[in-house]
Amino acid sequence: MPTPGKFPAELSPETVDSFLLAQPGPPLQPRTRIDESSGGSTVTEDRPDSTATASGHEVIQGYLKSLDGSPGVYRMLNAKGEVLYVGKARNLKARVSNYARPTGHSARIARMIFETVSMMFLTTRTETEALLLEQNLIKQLKPRYNVLLRDDKSFPNILIGGEHPFPQIKKHRGAKKEKGSYFGPFASAGAVTRTLNQLQKVFLLRNCTDSMFASRTRPCLQFQIKRCSAPCVGKIDEAGYAELVKDAELFLSGKTTAVQADLAAEMARASEAMEFERAAALRDRIRALTQVQSSQGINPRGVDEADVVALHVEGGQACVQVFFIRAHQSWGNRDFYPKTGAGADEPEIMEAFLSQFYDDKDPPRLILLSHPVENEDLVAQLLADRAGRKVELAVPQRGEKAELVENAARNARESLARRMAESSTQNKLLAGLAEAFDLDAPPQRIEIYDNSHIQGTNAVGGMVVAGPEGFLKSQYRKFNIKGEAGAQGDDFGMMKEVLTRRFERLLKEDPERKSDAWPDLLLIDGGQGQVSAVGEILAELGVDDVPFVGVAKGIDRDAGKEEFHRLGEPPFALPRNDPVLYFVQRLRDEAHRWAIGAHRAKRAKATTVTTLDDIPGVGSTRKRALLAHFGSAKAVSRAGVEDLKAVDGISETLAQAIHDFYHERS
């Protein structure tokens, strides 16, 4: 089977590239060829025909002669060469013949057919390959009439390490490359943090890094507040710590009763032996364990491992709620708002969501659904291939599983109602913003910029994005200031660098402005100086149609007295109680939060950098060993060759190199 998230191995890169990048101009006529490099797959190309005038179903009818019953993927294009729709088919000829009919279509499909002036096709060896290729193309091309999952972030897990004699417990996000036991997914980082805090009280596992563990000479605060058993200084031996790890893994696997029973029995023995302090500590651990269980929310008895996926569609918008159930415990939920492809029905939305949502995530053994899936057998096979085991899709009608789905569906209805109300308010604010700043139309994408630094050190630029759906956090960007402006603390120069890099990239990636990545309005944190700097950059790049406004703190830097600056015009202010003013303040504050957070992260990272990082042959392991032995990089710089050789992992050659590194610099 093909690797998840990539094009099938059987399809040659040249074939896929041509399918992705070709932009035929209308009107077109099909021509079929055999692609030998892809093992005989057929690619139907489009050729201009200056005499052709057909459109809609008449154009589609012309492709039927060149198609057969093979599975594959098709693409429908409009007069501008833009992709309208990407679809898959078990039988290409049968599917395309449906589009060729002049009547009998839903309003959405009829509009799509009417706009179609050309099509492209690619046959695949199997139906599963067709589904996989379809979802890859949808993500890359983002067609107007396809269902598209816009938020596909990874979910955090809890990891108990497997390579250290005293394993660390921590939050983990991303690929599972590190050895150890993974538990999750959790719906949010907050859910993981809350669970970790309680687990530390119960099982006393360390959360410090390996380097910190190696350098400790006395217990840290975590031991003092009874959240760690302090294995770093020998307060517990390896066998005792292993028992704690075992209990934690049992609990996270759903075997909570056994863990509680063991703790209760141990507390009783401690009490009988009149070890009252130890008994009180065990009592506190049992209480913390009970609190963890109560915080898990719905804990189904009959469902060990499942994702509950419920869909609600209203007013052309959709909300999908996903609840994660692992080890008979609910580990939270997350809502998603996929683009519905101009009115797709529930089975199509559900199929597209499942295919895209599990593109980079391990599907559970059971997925409970509120609606049936289009091509259920095909989706189940795709998910099974990704998981390496059977994955069952079910739409329960009664019992505990049906209750779980109904609970998720209720959350989906309520979430969508809140979002629609917020969208209505947001649209009013965007319309007010367009009126206040003399824009042609309410902006669909606002980019807000701010810089953060301390006297030129660790300078960072931040960009946040907002639109009709609120803040688009997946579109936020950070810019490490690389030029002299950062070192000199030149705010104008830093803003120039950030805007230059941003728009040079836009011009390179999308010179024809076909994507939605181009902003309709720039908000700059600053006054006339920053506005002038931005104006110079945009003029140099030839971008003269993107409006920009500077937002400056007004008199006494008082919120509510902001002044707005535009190039070549006098500054102006909005009434103090104007909702648009509050809206702009929220946008500016979010940009400030994002920029200062990036600056603090960069500054914190810089504090861990030492001169040892510049020595060839000294990696992270030897760096930790040197710091643990000498206490600081400064002490290492003063050490002799013989002292350096005494450190584990430092050979005579490397010791001499370290010694020479410091003494040649002095």
C-alpha positions, 0 to 999 in steps of 0.5 A: 500500500502507498505511504499515508500522506504521500502519493502512491508509490506506483504513480510516477512523480512526473505523472502527479506533477503534470496532474497538479501543475497543468493549467489548461486554458478553455475551451479544451478537448481531451487527448489520452496517452499511456504513461509507461513510467507509471506502469501503464496508468492513463493520463487524460490531458486537455488540448486547446481547441479554438473552435470549441464553444461547449461548456458545462455538461456538454464539455463533460460529455466529450470526455466519455469516449476516452474513459474506461471503467478504471478507478481514478481521480478527476479534476474539474476546472473553470474558465480561468483554469482554477480548480473547482473540484477534485473527486475520486471514482471506482469507475471513472466513466460511470462517475463522469457520465453522471455529470454529463446528464443535463438534469437531476443534480443538486443545486451545488453540483449543477453550479459546479457543472455549469462552471466547468470548461475542462477536466483532467484525469488520472487512473490508479491501480486501486480504489484506495489509491484513488481516495488517498490521491484525492485527499492529497490533491484537495489539501494542496489545491483547496478547490471551492466545491470540495470539503476541506478540513482547515485545522489539522493540528496534531494532538498531545500525548503523555509519554513515559520515557523508556531509555532512562533507568528513572523515566521522565513523564512529560507531554509529547506532541508530534511523531512518536520517535522517542522510545517509551510508552505513549498515552493519548491523544488528549484534546488539548495541551491544557488537558494534558497539563492538568492530568500530568499535575495530578499524576505527579501527585499520585505517582511521584514521577519526575518531570525534569530533563535528563540533563537537569536530573544528572546535575542535581546534588539535592532535591528540587522543589518538586520533592518538597511539595510531594510531586516527585520521589527525587530519584536524582539524589537517591531518595528512591531506588531503581526498583521502587521507582519502577513500581511507580512507573508500572502503577502510572502505566496501569492507570493510564491504561484504564486499570484504575481499580487495581492501582487504587486497591494497591494504594489502599492496602499499602496505606492500611499496612503503614497505619498498622505499623504506626508509620502515620506520616507515610500513611498520610502521604498514601492517603493524599495520593489516593485523593489525588487519584480520585480527583484525576478520575473525576476530572475525566468527564464521561467514562464509558464502561463498555467502550475501551478505545474509540473516537466519537465523531459527530457532525452538525450542518446548518446554514451551509456551515458544519461543525464536527465534534471529536471525543477521544476515549482511551482506556475507558476514559474520556480524554477531552474533545475538540471541535472542527469547522470544515469548509463544506464545499458550497453545500455538500451533504453529511455523508460526503462531509464525513468521508472527507473529514475522516480521510483528512483528519487521520492523515497524520494521526493513528486511528483507534480500533473503533470510530463511532459516527453520527452519520454514515460515510460515503464509501464506508468500505473504502474509508475503513480500508484506508484507515486500516492501512494507516493503522496497520490493523482493522478499524471499524466504523459504526453508527450506533442506534442504541445503548451506551455507544449511541448515548456517546454519539448523541452527547457529541452531536449536542456539543456540535449543535451548540458549538456551531450555534455559538460560532454562527453568532460570533461570525455575525458579530465579526462580520459587523465589526469587519464592515465597521472597520472597512467604513472607518478606514475607507476600504472598498469592502470588509477585509477577509484577511487582516495581518497585524504586525509587531516587534519585540526586543530588549535594547536590540537583543533577541529581536523578533517580529510577529504577525497574527492573522484575523478574518471573518472566523476570528483569529487564524492561529495556524497562519501566525508567523514569527520572524527572527530579525537578522539585519543590523536593525535588530542589533541597533534597536531600530524599530523602523528598520525591523518593521522594514525587514519583516515586511520585506521578507513577508511580501517577497515570499508572497510575490515568489509563491503567488505572484498572480494572487490566486490564493487567499494568503494575500492580505486585504489590510495591514495593521502596524503597531506604531505611528507615522514612522512605521507607516512610512517604513511600510510604505517604502517597502511596499512601493519598492516591491510594487505592491500598491493595492494593499491598504495599511494603517498604523495603530499608535497609542494616543495621549499618555499611551492610554487605551481608548485614545489610539490614533490611526495613521495612513500614508499622506493623511493626518492622524485620526481617532475613533470614538472612545466607545466605538466597537470598532475601536475595541476590535482594533485594540484586540487585534493589536493586543494579540499581535503584541502577545504573540511577538513578546511570547516569541521574544521571551522564548528566544531569550530563554533559549539563549540562556542555555547556550554556552561556549561549549556549543561552539567546540567541535566534537562536544555534543549534547551528551558530552556537554551535560557530562562536562557541566555536571562534572565542573558545574559551569562552562566557566569552570570548564574553560579553566580546567587542565587537560588532565582534569578534562580527561577525568570526565566520562566520554572525554578522550585525551584528544578531545580534552586537548581540543577543549583546552586549546579552544579556550586558551587560544581564545584568551 
